[in-house]
Amino acid sequence: MEKLVLVIHVLAALGVIGLVLLQHGKGADMGAAFGSGASGSLFGVSGSSNFMSRATAICVAVFFATSMALAYIASHGDAKSSVVRVDPAPVTQPASDAVPAGPAGSKDVPN
């Protein structure tokens, strides 16, 4: 389930990016009025803005919904699948019969 939501999330993100890059800015209409030739498009003079705006809104809504779904899945999912979880290092106890070493350079010579 998580992988399906993730695939939809990535596709919605790519859709938002593509649709935003294809849209004209607000200043594009003024440039078309002075003969830049940008007013004639595939969807007509004003048809593209309506279609592009609706498609962008749909992609943004899907992206928002999948973001919330992924956040819910991550917070309520199995703790073993977390990439952030760090296993604690095992605590080692020193051996009880070990003799502690003396200072460096000193020689223990019996008298």
N, C-alpha and C positions, 0 to 999 in steps of 0.2 A: 504494500500500500504506500509506504514511504517513497519508494522509487518511482511509482506512478505520479505521485504528487510533485516530486522533484523534477521529473521530465516535463510535466505541464508548466511548472514554475519557470523553467529555463526557456521553454517555447514562448511563454507569455512575455518574459523579459526581452527576448529577441524581437518579438512582435512590437512591443512598445518602442524599442530602439529604432527599428526600421520605420515604423509609422511616424515617429516624431521627426526623423531625418527626411522623410518624404514630404512633409507638410511645408507649406509656404509660411514665411513669417508675416507679420502684420504690415510690414513695409513693402511686401511684394506686389500688392495691389497698386500702390502708387507708382512703382517702377513700370508696371504694365500699362499704366495710363500714358506714359511718355514714350511708348513704342518699343519697349524691350522685348515684346513678343511672348511674354510668359503667361498671358491671360488665356491663351488657347491650350487646353490640356486634354488629357484622355477623357475626363469626366465632364468637360464643358467648363464654363467660366466659374460657376459657383457650386457645381455638383461635387467637386473633389473635396471641398472643405467640409461639406456635410457628411460624406461617406468616411473621410479620414478621421474626422472628429469622433464619430460614433464608433469606428473600429478601434481607435485609440482608447476611448473610454471603456470599451469592453475588455480590451487587453489589460488595462490598468486594474479593472475590477477583478479579473481572473488572477492577476499577479498579487493583488492584495489578499484575496481569499487563500491562495496557495501559501503565501507568506505566513498567514495566521495558522493554517493547517500544519505547516512544517514546524512552527514554533510550539504548537500543542503536542505534536508527535514527539518532538525532541524533549519536552519537559515531562511527558508521561510515558516515555518509552522505556525500554529495558536499560538498566544501568550498565550492563556489560557491553553494550554497543556504543558507549560514549567514547569519543576520541579525546576527551579532556581528562578522563579518569586516569590517575596515576597510581599504580600499585605501590604500597609502602615497602621500603627496603626491609628485609628481615633483620631483626635485632640479634646480634651475636653476643653471647655472654663470654667473658674471658674465662679461661680454664682456671679452676680453683687450685691446682697443684703447680701452676706456673710461678716461677721466681721472678719478681720484678728486677729489671736491669738497673744497675747503679749508674752514676753519672759517667759520662764519656771520659775515657782516659784514666780512670781510677782502676787500680788493680787490687783485688781482694786477696791479700796474702795473709795466711794465718800466722800468728806470732808464736 
